[in-house]
Amino acid sequence: MTHVIRWLAARASGERGQATVEYFLVILAATALAFIALKWLQSGSGGGLLSDLFGGVIKWVLGKF
């Protein structure tokens, strides 16, 4: 019986989907920041940082084999 009362209280509180919305907003913000950083790195301001980064990673990976 207690478990039914707890279930009803949880349903009545209306906070059941709040965590999902919070996760969505965090993912949305992270995506926006990644998009802005990618655009900055591809623009003239970032110079060749993006290509240097990927080139360094590829060189490091190939050096391991």
Backbone as JSON Lines, residues from 0, in Angstrom:
{"i":0,"aa":"M","n":[0.82,-1.19,0.0],"ca":[0.0,0.0,0.0],"c":[0.87,1.26,0.0]}
{"i":1,"aa":"T","n":[1.95,1.23,0.76],"ca":[2.83,2.39,0.83],"c":[3.43,2.7,-0.53]}
{"i":2,"aa":"H","n":[3.74,1.66,-1.26],"ca":[4.35,1.86,-2.58],"c":[3.36,2.53,-3.54]}
{"i":3,"aa":"V","n":[2.07,2.26,-3.4],"ca":[1.05,2.9,-4.24],"c":[0.95,4.38,-3.9]}
{"i":4,"aa":"I","n":[1.02,4.72,-2.62],"ca":[0.95,6.11,-2.19],"c":[2.16,6.88,-2.71]}
{"i":5,"aa":"R","n":[3.34,6.26,-2.63],"ca":[4.55,6.91,-3.15],"c":[4.44,7.11,-4.65]}
{"i":6,"aa":"W","n":[3.91,6.12,-5.34],"ca":[3.76,6.23,-6.79],"c":[2.8,7.35,-7.15]}
{"i":7,"aa":"L","n":[1.68,7.45,-6.44],"ca":[0.72,8.52,-6.68],"c":[1.32,9.89,-6.36]}
{"i":8,"aa":"A","n":[2.1,9.98,-5.31],"ca":[2.74,11.25,-4.95],"c":[3.74,11.68,-6.02]}
{"i":9,"aa":"A","n":[4.49,10.71,-6.55],"ca":[5.45,11.02,-7.61],"c":[4.74,11.48,-8.87]}
{"i":10,"aa":"R","n":[3.62,10.86,-9.18],"ca":[2.85,11.24,-10.37],"c":[2.24,12.63,-10.19]}
{"i":11,"aa":"A","n":[1.82,12.96,-9.0],"ca":[1.16,14.24,-8.75],"c":[2.14,15.4,-8.71]}
{"i":12,"aa":"S","n":[3.4,15.11,-8.42],"ca":[4.37,16.2,-8.26],"c":[4.7,16.86,-9.59]}
{"i":13,"aa":"G","n":[4.57,16.16,-10.7],"ca":[4.81,16.77,-12.0],"c":[6.28,16.94,-12.35]}
{"i":14,"aa":"E","n":[7.18,16.37,-11.58],"ca":[8.61,16.53,-11.84],"c":[9.2,15.31,-12.53]}
{"i":15,"aa":"R","n":[8.38,14.44,-12.99],"ca":[8.86,13.18,-13.54],"c":[9.74,13.38,-14.78]}
{"i":16,"aa":"G","n":[9.38,14.3,-15.67],"ca":[10.13,14.51,-16.89],"c":[11.16,15.62,-16.79]}
{"i":17,"aa":"Q","n":[11.32,16.19,-15.6],"ca":[12.24,17.31,-15.44],"c":[13.67,16.91,-15.73]}
{"i":18,"aa":"A","n":[14.11,15.76,-15.3],"ca":[15.49,15.33,-15.55],"c":[15.74,15.18,-17.05]}
{"i":19,"aa":"T","n":[14.77,14.69,-17.77],"ca":[14.91,14.54,-19.21],"c":[15.11,15.89,-19.88]}
{"i":20,"aa":"V","n":[14.35,16.87,-19.46],"ca":[14.48,18.21,-20.02],"c":[15.84,18.8,-19.67]}
{"i":21,"aa":"E","n":[16.31,18.58,-18.45],"ca":[17.61,19.09,-18.05],"c":[18.72,18.44,-18.87]}
{"i":22,"aa":"Y","n":[18.65,17.14,-19.08],"ca":[19.65,16.48,-19.91],"c":[19.62,17.02,-21.34]}
{"i":23,"aa":"F","n":[18.43,17.24,-21.87],"ca":[18.3,17.78,-23.21],"c":[18.95,19.16,-23.31]}
{"i":24,"aa":"L","n":[18.73,20.01,-22.32],"ca":[19.32,21.35,-22.35],"c":[20.83,21.31,-22.25]}
{"i":25,"aa":"V","n":[21.36,20.4,-21.45],"ca":[22.83,20.26,-21.35],"c":[23.4,19.79,-22.67]}
{"i":26,"aa":"I","n":[22.77,18.82,-23.29],"ca":[23.25,18.32,-24.59],"c":[23.13,19.4,-25.65]}
{"i":27,"aa":"L","n":[22.06,20.17,-25.62],"ca":[21.89,21.26,-26.57],"c":[22.97,22.32,-26.4]}
{"i":28,"aa":"A","n":[23.28,22.68,-25.17],"ca":[24.34,23.67,-24.9],"c":[25.7,23.15,-25.34]}
{"i":29,"aa":"A","n":[25.99,21.88,-25.06],"ca":[27.27,21.3,-25.46],"c":[27.4,21.26,-26.98]}
{"i":30,"aa":"T","n":[26.31,20.94,-27.66],"ca":[26.32,20.92,-29.12],"c":[26.55,22.31,-29.68]}
{"i":31,"aa":"A","n":[25.9,23.31,-29.1],"ca":[26.08,24.68,-29.55],"c":[27.52,25.14,-29.35]}
{"i":32,"aa":"L","n":[28.11,24.82,-28.2],"ca":[29.5,25.2,-27.96],"c":[30.46,24.49,-28.92]}
{"i":33,"aa":"A","n":[30.19,23.21,-29.18],"ca":[31.03,22.47,-30.12],"c":[30.91,23.06,-31.53]}
{"i":34,"aa":"F","n":[29.71,23.44,-31.92],"ca":[29.49,24.04,-33.23],"c":[30.23,25.37,-33.35]}
{"i":35,"aa":"I","n":[30.13,26.2,-32.31],"ca":[30.82,27.49,-32.32],"c":[32.33,27.29,-32.37]}
{"i":36,"aa":"A","n":[32.85,26.35,-31.58],"ca":[34.29,26.08,-31.59],"c":[34.74,25.57,-32.94]}
{"i":37,"aa":"L","n":[33.96,24.7,-33.55],"ca":[34.31,24.17,-34.87],"c":[34.32,25.27,-35.91]}
{"i":38,"aa":"K","n":[33.32,26.15,-35.89],"ca":[33.28,27.26,-36.84],"c":[34.47,28.2,-36.63]}
{"i":39,"aa":"W","n":[34.84,28.45,-35.37],"ca":[35.97,29.31,-35.07],"c":[37.27,28.7,-35.58]}
{"i":40,"aa":"L","n":[37.41,27.39,-35.38],"ca":[38.63,26.72,-35.82],"c":[38.73,26.67,-37.34]}
{"i":41,"aa":"Q","n":[37.59,26.63,-38.01],"ca":[37.59,26.58,-39.47],"c":[37.76,27.97,-40.09]}
{"i":42,"aa":"S","n":[37.47,29.0,-39.31],"ca":[37.57,30.36,-39.85],"c":[39.02,30.83,-39.84]}
{"i":43,"aa":"G","n":[39.23,32.04,-40.28],"ca":[40.57,32.61,-40.3],"c":[41.13,32.83,-38.92]}
{"i":44,"aa":"S","n":[40.28,33.06,-37.92],"ca":[40.74,33.31,-36.56],"c":[41.47,32.11,-35.98]}
{"i":45,"aa":"G","n":[40.95,30.95,-36.27],"ca":[41.56,29.73,-35.73],"c":[42.76,29.29,-36.52]}
{"i":46,"aa":"G","n":[42.92,29.88,-37.69],"ca":[44.05,29.51,-38.52],"c":[44.0,28.05,-38.89]}
{"i":47,"aa":"G","n":[45.14,27.43,-38.87],"ca":[45.21,26.02,-39.22],"c":[45.17,25.12,-38.0]}
{"i":48,"aa":"L","n":[44.58,25.61,-36.92],"ca":[44.56,24.81,-35.68],"c":[43.85,23.48,-35.87]}
{"i":49,"aa":"L","n":[42.73,23.49,-36.57],"ca":[41.96,22.26,-36.74],"c":[42.75,21.25,-37.56]}
{"i":50,"aa":"S","n":[43.32,21.68,-38.67],"ca":[44.09,20.74,-39.49],"c":[45.35,20.29,-38.76]}
{"i":51,"aa":"D","n":[45.98,21.19,-37.99],"ca":[47.15,20.8,-37.2],"c":[46.78,19.77,-36.14]}
{"i":52,"aa":"L","n":[45.63,19.97,-35.52],"ca":[45.18,19.04,-34.49],"c":[44.94,17.65,-35.07]}
{"i":53,"aa":"F","n":[44.16,17.59,-36.16],"ca":[43.89,16.29,-36.77],"c":[45.15,15.66,-37.34]}
{"i":54,"aa":"G","n":[46.01,16.48,-37.93],"ca":[47.28,15.97,-38.45],"c":[48.13,15.37,-37.35]}
{"i":55,"aa":"G","n":[48.18,16.05,-36.19],"ca":[48.94,15.53,-35.05],"c":[48.37,14.24,-34.51]}
{"i":56,"aa":"V","n":[47.05,14.16,-34.45],"ca":[46.4,12.93,-33.95],"c":[46.66,11.77,-34.91]}
{"i":57,"aa":"I","n":[46.53,12.01,-36.19],"ca":[46.78,10.95,-37.18],"c":[48.24,10.5,-37.14]}
{"i":58,"aa":"K","n":[49.14,11.46,-37.02],"ca":[50.56,11.12,-36.93],"c":[50.84,10.28,-35.68]}
{"i":59,"aa":"W","n":[50.21,10.64,-34.56],"ca":[50.41,9.91,-33.32],"c":[49.85,8.49,-33.43]}
{"i":60,"aa":"V","n":[48.67,8.35,-34.03],"ca":[48.06,7.03,-34.19],"c":[48.91,6.16,-35.12]}
{"i":61,"aa":"L","n":[49.35,6.72,-36.24],"ca":[50.17,5.94,-37.17],"c":[51.52,5.56,-36.57]}
{"i":62,"aa":"G","n":[52.02,6.4,-35.68],"ca":[53.27,6.09,-35.0],"c":[53.15,4.93,-34.03]}
{"i":63,"aa":"K","n":[51.94,4.65,-33.58],"ca":[51.71,3.54,-32.65],"c":[51.69,2.19,-33.37]}
{"i":64,"aa":"F","n":[51.52,2.2,-34.68],"ca":[51.44,0.94,-35.42],"c":[52.69,0.75,-36.17]}
